[in-house]
């Protein structure tokens, strides 16, 4: 029996808010063990002296002491989960600094999370699963080439994608809106098989990711069922030919966003989520609909506009919609409104999530929104860097799944 992955919990307030049972449940579902690193009173009293951050809260001092114990090797763990209440400003600073400190001073994968009283195990599951994947499958994640004949399937919240790869090349793709999970998967698989000229029986291994991964993985007998954080980061650096050294992956999805710092093809620090759909692709879909255009036309339209001419607030999708209505009623051009919407989403992702990771160039944008040129341009302006959008970027989860699934191809 495989020993459970040991995840060190550095938290403040979780035990007071009723969130601890949810954290334990999420860990249980991925066969992980959450524990508090042991420290002495002397460790707590001296906490922060080497770290360089003096705090007033006793709980935060304890968090820092536990982090220092992990980095110094006085406590052993396979991964680290940092959780603090979203209401506390001091905790937010400590959470962010500890995440950076552990990442820079150790090889432990670490994720930070700002919880509320309504946080459930379901919202924590993908993060816990990613920590377990990195700890257990580091050798698999280091894979740099696809071998054999494999298929990757990505069952996302908005779209379902399939990719067929043969000997390190994409030979077939399929893309459909996600309606019924199984039906959408059957449709994209059929499209990918038709384009590739391959029969289903010839596929040697299958990888599945996305929200519908467990349902589909069990239904089709997938060899690999894996969360999208590690799969997408692997697929991104593979397609961008940046598998060595550092890179930052940004995936602005239809329902949530992912920002991942990758080193040598393996995620180190990542964040997932978003405070509101106003900072996701959903707001851009609403903008296109309001402008009376297809989502594929939004990017080129935005490139013709000046977003700074239009005040836009997509922090909340309700207020963002109001901003859209007001902007058009004030006589602003569709070009300027489209540019403002792209800039607003990029700005919200930057403020809400990119502060939680270390931005290391190259910056790679993936997912369906990476095809919206106005959004890519806006993100590049904010980060003051050229954004890399690799070929097949919209199939990133499926490509990553097909690549990693080749680790299960039997060699004769």
N, C-alpha and C positions, 0 to 999 in steps of 0.2 A: 504494500500500500504506500502511495506517494505521500510524503510528509506535507502538511499544509504550509503554504507560503505565510511567513510571519510578517505582518504589516504593523509597523510601529505607529501608534496614534499620538500625534501632538495636537492636543485640543484645549479649547477654553470655552466653557459654557455648554458643551454638548450634554454633559451629565445633568445639568440643571434644566435644560429645555425639553427633555424627553426624546432627544435625537439619538442617544446612545443605542437603544434597542434597534433602531433602523440601521445604524452603522454595523452593528454586530450581524444583523440579518443579511445585509448586502455582502459582507465578508463570508458568511456561511454559504451563501449561494454559489460562490466561486471557490469554495474549499480553501478559504484563507483564515488565518487566525489573527485577530486584532489584539494588541497588547500595549500597555504603557511601559516604556523603558524605565528600569529601576535607576534611581539616583539617590544620593545622600543629601542630608540637610546642608552639608558644606557645599555640595555642588550647586544647590539652589541659591545659597547666599552669595556665591561667587559668580553666578550666572550673568552673562552679558559683558564681563570685563574683557574677555578675549573676543567676544562677538561684536562689541562696539555699540551696543544699544542698551540704554538704561530705561527700564520701565517701572511703573508704579504698581501694577497689578501683580499679586502673588501668583495667580494662575499663569500669567504670561511669563513670569520668571521661571516657573516650573517648566513651561514649554521650552524655553531657551536652554535650560539645564539638560533636558532630555535630548534636545537636538545636539548639544555639545557632546553628550555621552555617545551618541550614535556616530558622530564624525570622528571622535577620538578612539572608537572601537571598544568602549567600555560597555556598550550594549549592542547586541547583535540583532540585525533585522534583514529582511529581503527587500523591503520597500517601505516607504513612508507616506502616511496620509495626514495632512495638516488641515484641521477644521476649526473655524472660529465663527462666532455669531456675526451676521452681517450688520448688526446695529452698532458695533463697537469700532470706532476709528483707530484706537490704539492697537487693537487686535489685528485689524487689517494691515497695519504697517508691519507688525511682528510677523504675521503670516507670510507676507510677501518677502520679507528679508530672510526668514528662515528657509523658505523654499529655495531662494537663490543661494544661501549659505550651504545648505545640504547638497545641492546640485554641484556647486563648484568644488566642495571639499570631499566629496565621496562619489562612489559609482551607484549609489542607491537611487532607483527611480522614485520620483516624488510628485505628488499631486496635491494642490491646495483647494479648499472648498469653503465657501461662505454659506452657512446654513441658516435656515429659518425654522420656526417651530413646526412648519408644515413639511419639512424635508422628509422624504420617504426612502425606503431601501431601493425602490425602483429608480429614483433619480440618482442614487449613488452607485448603482450596479455597474454601469459601463466603466466608471472610473476605477472601481475595485477590480473589475475584470482586466482592465488594461495593466494595472500594477502586477497582477498575477501573471499575465502573459509575458511581460518584460522579464520578470524574475525567473519564470520557468522555461521560456522559449527564446532566450537570447541567441542561441545558436541558429534557430530557425529565422529569426529576424535579421540575422547577419547575411542571409542568402542574397546574392547579388545578381543571379541569372535565373531565368525560368527555363526549366528543362522538361522534355516530354510534351504531352498534349493535355492541357488542363483547362478548366473552366472556372471563372470567378463570377459570383453573383452578389449583387449589392441591393438589398431590399430597403430602400430609404423611405423617409416619411413622405416625400413628394414624388420621387421617381424610382423606378426599378431598372437596374442595368445588368447586363451580362456581357462577358468578354471571354473569348476563346483564344488561348495562346499556344503557339507551337514553337519550341526551340528558340525562346527569347523574342518572339515576334507576335504582335496582335494580328490575328487573321480573321476575326469575326466579332461583331458587336451587336447589341440589342438595347433599346431604350424605350420605355413606356411610362406614362404616369402611373403611380401606385394607386390602385383602386382596391380590389380584393387581392390580398398578398399572394396567394397561391396562383391565381389566374394571371396576374401581372408577371410573375416569375415565369410561368409556362410560356407566355407570349414572347418575352425577351430571349429566353433560351432558344425558342424556335427561330427567332430572327438571327441570332448569333450563329446557330448551326447552319442556317441557309446561306448566310454570307460567307462562312468559312468552307462550305462544302463538306463538312464533317458530319458523320452520324453520331448520335448520342452514345452508342455503344463503344465508340472509339476513344471517348474521353477517359483518361487514365486517373485523374484525380479532380475533385471539386472543392472549392473553398467558398464559404458564404459569410457575408457580413451585413451590417445594417440592422434596423429595428426588427425586421422579420426574420433574423438569422436563425433563431431557435426553431421556429415553426418550419421554415423551409429546409434548414439543415437536417432536421430529423425526417422530414417528408421525402427528401431525395437522397438520403444517406450520404451526406457530405463528409469528406475526409477532414475538413477543417471548418470549424465554426468559431469565428473570432470577432471581437468588438472592433468598431471602426477606427478608434484612435490609433492603434498600432498598425492596422491594415492601411489606412489612408496615408499615414506618414511614410510607410515603406513604399507604397505605390508612388507617392509624390517624388521622393528622392530617386527612385528607379527611373521614372519617366523623364525627370529633369537631368539625369546623369550626374547626380550630386550625392552618390552613396558614400563618399569619403569626406571626412571633415564635418563641419557644422552646416545646418540649414534651418530655416524656419518655415513651417507649413501653416497656411491659413485656409480654412475651408468654411465659407459662409453658406450654411445650408438653408433649407426651406423652413426648418423648425428650430435648429440650434446651430451654434458655431463651434469650431475647433481651432485652437492655436497650439502648435506643437514645436518645441525645440528638439531637433534631431541631431545626433552625433554618430557618424559612421553607420547610418541606416537604422539606428535604434533610438526611440523616443526617450528623452531625458526628463523634460518638464512639459506638462501639457495642461490645458484648461478646456473645459467643455461647458456649453450652456449659453446663457445670455439672459439678461433681466427681462427683456420683452421681445416679441416678434418684430418690433420696429427696427431691431438691429440684425435682422435676418433677411434672407431672400424673399420671404413672404411680403415684406413691405415693398420691395421692388416689383413684385407681381401686381400688387395693388396699384402702384404708381402707373405701370404700363396699362392696366385696365382703365384707370381714370383718364389717361391720355388717349385712350382708344387705339392703342397699338399692341402688337404682339410683343412678348417679353424679349424676343430675339432682336427687336428693333430699338429697345431702350438704350443699349450701350452706344451704338452709333449716333443716336439722337443726342445723348448726353455729351458726347465729344464735341458737338457743335455749340453747346451752351456754356453759360457762365454761372456756375452754381452759387458763387458769392453774391449774386444779385438777388437771390431769393432766400429769405429766412426759412429754415426747415428744421423741424424737431421730430426725429423718428425714435427718440428715447422710449416713447410709448407709442404703440401702433395707433391708438385712438387719437392722441395728439398729433401724430404724424399725418393721419388722414385729414384732420382738421387743417393742418398746415398746407396740404395739397389743395384742398378746396379753397382756402384763402388766397393761396398763390395764384391760382388760375382765375379767381374772381377779381384779383387786383390787376389782371391783364398781363401777367408774366408769360413769356413764350413757352411752348412745350419743351423747347431745347433747354432753356434755363431751369425749368422745373425738373426735368429728367436729370440734369447735372447736379442740382441741389439734392435730389433724392439719393443719388449714388454717393455724394460726398457725406450726407448725413449718416448713411449706413456704415460707411468706412470709419467715420469719426466715432460712432457708438461702439463698433467692434474694437477700435483702438483704445477707447477709454475704459470699456468694461472688461476686456479680456487680454489685450496685448500688453497691459501693465503686469500681468501675472506670469509672463514668460520672458526669457531673454531673447531679444530680437537679434538673430545672427544671420548675416547674409550668406548665401542668397535667400531671398524671400520668395517662396513658391506658393502661388494661389491655385487651388484645385476646386473641383465640384462644379455644378452647373453654373453658379454665379461667376466663375472665372471666365466665362464666355462673354460676360457683360463688360465690354471694353471701358465704359465710363466708370464702373466700379473699380476695375483694376487700376485705371489712371488715378482715381481719387485716393486709393490706398497707397500708391507709389508716391503721390504728393505728400501725404501725411508722414510716411516713413522716410521720405527723402532718399529713395532708392528705386532702382528699376526692378519691377516685379517680373518673375519668371512664370509664364503660363505654358506648361509643356503640352505636347500633342496628347490627345486622349485625356486631357485633364478632367473632363466631365465624367469619365469612367473610372475615376481614381480608386474607388473601393473595390470595384470588380477586378481591376488590374492587380491591385495589391493582393487580393484573394487568390487569383490565378497564379501569381508569382509564388506566394507562400505555399499554396497547395502542391506545387511541384516538389516540395520536400517530402511528400507522401507517395510520389511515383515510385513504383517498384522497379529496381534495376535488375536486369537478368544477368 
